[in-house]
């Protein structure tokens, strides 16, 4: 009996690690895009290289966490000339700030299938506290997290110099995401 009890006690930390193992991001099913307006015309692009560490159990959302890493140089507007321009210092400054990140600081249930995720969004070396409304759904062993977050690009220094003119490129930008993860 004593040997069984000792084995069970020693196994608890291992079981706890397995139970809280991060979910594996399904890169093919996941997407982070940006919608903006240039001279009143909507434009949309997508980040092609994203990584995420998601530790989420729908039965215990407050115990979860999320960390997202985006390579800003992978932003694609569908035209390589525009893509090169956006990597320049006036925009994303991909040479000096190659990665944008989001790190959660809390997850709160906000109704059936809805969460409020607070965290720190860092773009171009500037960090801002944000609250992101998220729709959460389970699909078999996958978790699907959908949402959008409006930001002000000038708050992050995106579009400096002549590009700071908001009559040309609007200050408000919407980040849209769909993160699909397996492992639940």
matplotlib code that plots the C-alpha trace (Angstrom):
import matplotlib.pyplot as plt

x = [0.0, 2.8, 4.6, 1.4, 0.8, 4.4, 4.1, 0.8, 2.2, 5.3, 3.1, 1.0, 3.4, 3.7, -0.1, -0.5, 2.0, 0.1, -3.3, -2.0, 0.1, -0.2, -2.4, -0.6, -1.4, -2.9, -1.0, -3.0, -6.3, -5.1, -5.1, -4.2, -5.2, -5.4, -8.1, -7.5, -8.7, -6.6, -8.2, -11.6, -11.0, -10.8, -7.6, -6.8, -3.6, -2.5, 0.5, 1.9, 4.1, 2.5, 3.2, 1.1, 1.4, -2.2, -2.9, -6.6, -9.2, -12.8, -13.8, -11.2, -10.7, -9.2, -6.3, -5.4, -2.9, -2.0, 1.1, 1.1, 4.2, 3.9, 6.7, 5.8, 7.9, 5.5, 2.6, 1.1, -1.1, -1.1, 1.6, 5.3, 6.0, 3.5, 4.8, 8.4, 7.2, 5.5, 8.7, 10.4, 11.1, 8.1, 5.7, 6.6, 10.3, 10.8, 14.6, 14.6, 11.3, 10.9, 8.2, 4.9, 3.6, 0.5, 0.8, -2.3, -2.5, -6.0, -8.9, -12.4, -15.6, -18.1, -21.0, -21.5, -18.7, -17.3, -14.2, -12.5, -8.8, -6.6, -3.0, -0.1, 0.2, 3.7, 4.2, 7.3, 8.7, 5.6, 3.5, -0.2, -2.6, -5.6, -8.8, -9.8, -13.3, -13.0, -15.5, -14.5, -15.8, -14.7, -14.6, -13.7, -10.2, -9.7, -10.3, -11.3, -10.7, -12.1, -12.0, -11.0, -9.3, -9.4, -6.2, -4.8, -1.8, -0.2, -0.2, 2.4, 4.3, 3.0, 3.0, 5.3, 6.4, 4.1, 2.2, 1.0, -1.7, -4.9, -6.7, -4.6, -4.4, -6.9, -5.6, -8.0, -7.0, -8.8, -6.8, -8.8, -7.8, -8.8, -6.6, -7.2, -5.4, -5.5, -4.6, -7.5]
y = [0.0, 2.4, 1.8, 2.6, 5.8, 6.9, 6.2, 8.1, 11.1, 11.2, 10.9, 14.0, 16.6, 14.6, 14.3, 18.0, 18.8, 16.6, 18.1, 21.6, 20.9, 23.7, 23.1, 22.7, 25.5, 24.3, 26.8, 25.9, 26.6, 29.7, 33.3, 36.8, 39.6, 43.4, 45.5, 49.3, 52.1, 54.0, 57.2, 55.7, 52.4, 49.2, 47.2, 43.9, 41.9, 38.8, 37.8, 34.6, 33.5, 33.3, 31.1, 30.7, 29.0, 28.3, 26.7, 26.6, 24.3, 25.4, 24.0, 26.2, 29.3, 31.5, 29.0, 29.4, 31.6, 32.7, 34.0, 34.9, 35.8, 37.4, 38.0, 41.4, 41.0, 38.2, 40.8, 40.3, 42.8, 40.8, 43.0, 42.6, 46.3, 47.3, 44.5, 45.8, 49.3, 48.1, 46.5, 49.9, 52.0, 54.3, 51.3, 48.0, 48.5, 44.8, 45.2, 46.7, 45.1, 41.8, 40.4, 41.6, 39.8, 39.4, 37.9, 37.3, 38.4, 37.0, 35.1, 35.7, 34.0, 36.5, 34.2, 31.0, 30.6, 34.1, 35.2, 38.4, 38.1, 40.8, 41.1, 43.1, 43.8, 44.8, 46.2, 48.0, 48.0, 49.7, 47.8, 48.6, 46.8, 45.5, 43.5, 41.2, 39.7, 36.2, 33.6, 30.1, 26.9, 23.2, 21.1, 17.5, 17.8, 21.3, 24.7, 27.5, 31.1, 33.9, 37.6, 41.1, 43.9, 47.6, 49.5, 52.9, 52.4, 55.7, 54.5, 51.9, 54.3, 52.6, 55.0, 57.8, 60.9, 61.8, 58.5, 59.9, 61.8, 60.0, 61.4, 59.2, 56.0, 55.9, 55.6, 52.9, 49.4, 46.1, 43.0, 39.9, 36.4, 32.8, 30.5, 26.8, 24.5, 20.8, 18.8, 19.2]
z = [0.0, 0.9, -2.4, -4.3, -2.4, -2.9, -6.6, -6.8, -5.0, -7.2, -10.4, -9.4, -10.8, -14.1, -14.4, -13.7, -16.5, -18.9, -18.0, -18.6, -21.6, -24.2, -27.2, -30.6, -33.1, -36.4, -38.6, -41.7, -40.0, -38.1, -39.4, -38.3, -40.6, -40.5, -41.9, -42.5, -44.7, -47.1, -48.5, -47.5, -49.3, -47.2, -47.5, -45.8, -45.4, -43.6, -41.5, -43.0, -40.1, -36.7, -33.6, -30.5, -27.2, -25.9, -22.6, -22.5, -20.9, -21.5, -18.1, -16.4, -18.6, -15.8, -15.5, -19.2, -20.9, -24.5, -26.1, -29.7, -31.8, -35.3, -37.7, -39.0, -42.1, -43.2, -43.7, -47.1, -48.8, -52.1, -53.8, -53.1, -53.6, -50.9, -48.7, -49.0, -48.1, -45.0, -43.7, -43.8, -40.6, -41.3, -40.9, -39.1, -39.1, -39.5, -39.4, -35.8, -34.6, -36.4, -34.0, -32.6, -29.5, -27.4, -23.9, -21.9, -18.3, -17.6, -19.1, -17.9, -19.0, -20.6, -21.3, -23.2, -25.7, -25.0, -23.2, -22.3, -22.6, -21.1, -22.0, -23.3, -27.1, -28.3, -31.8, -32.9, -29.4, -27.8, -25.4, -24.7, -22.3, -24.2, -23.6, -26.5, -26.8, -28.0, -29.3, -28.2, -29.6, -29.3, -32.4, -31.5, -29.9, -31.3, -29.8, -32.1, -30.9, -33.0, -32.4, -33.5, -31.8, -32.9, -32.3, -33.2, -35.4, -34.4, -30.8, -31.9, -34.2, -37.4, -40.3, -39.2, -41.1, -44.0, -43.3, -39.9, -41.8, -40.9, -43.9, -46.1, -43.9, -41.1, -37.5, -36.5, -37.6, -36.9, -36.1, -36.8, -35.8, -35.9, -33.8, -34.2, -31.7, -31.1, -28.0, -25.7]

ax = plt.figure().add_subplot(projection="3d")
ax.plot(x, y, z, "-o")
ax.set_aspect("equal")
plt.show()
